[in-house]
Amino acid sequence: LSLIGALLAGRLMQALTVPSQRICEYPIMKIMSINKALRCCLFADEYAVSVFLGIIEEFRQLSLTNKFKPIFLLLPQKDDVLLVRKKGIYYQGLMGKISRIVDMIDMTPYLIRESRLDDLYLEDNVYGGHFSKTGNQWIADKVHGQMEQRGYFNEDIFQIKKNRDSEKA
């Protein structure tokens, strides 16, 4: 069943007041299935990687112009964490390339060791695209720890902000 057909079938069932949870959920399940199949391919696709690295390079250039420290923060969806637990980090090559352009904090190593993964994500499904309140606090604590460990809170970094603020005044 095509995605458009599924959407139409869902609308028809709603109009006829014959609600079917399976039919109503099919379109999102189809989209997520396609996304899951694409995600691994995109990390191996030379053109997609080139475009993504170009965006990261633009981010780095923007940081030089505006005098801020660029940090790439990777927050995987819950289904990515589950896949990495089974098969390993399938995007490691790309992360290595990104880390040569900008500083990077990858939350995946922390998340794959976390036993209460369901508490950290908002969605009550396998995909888990957004973090819960608990998850956001957990992420903030981990990111803060990484930034502190890397010396991002040293005075010279704050001096950059002070200089930028004084230039604006």
Disulfide bonds with the S-S distance in Angstrom:
none
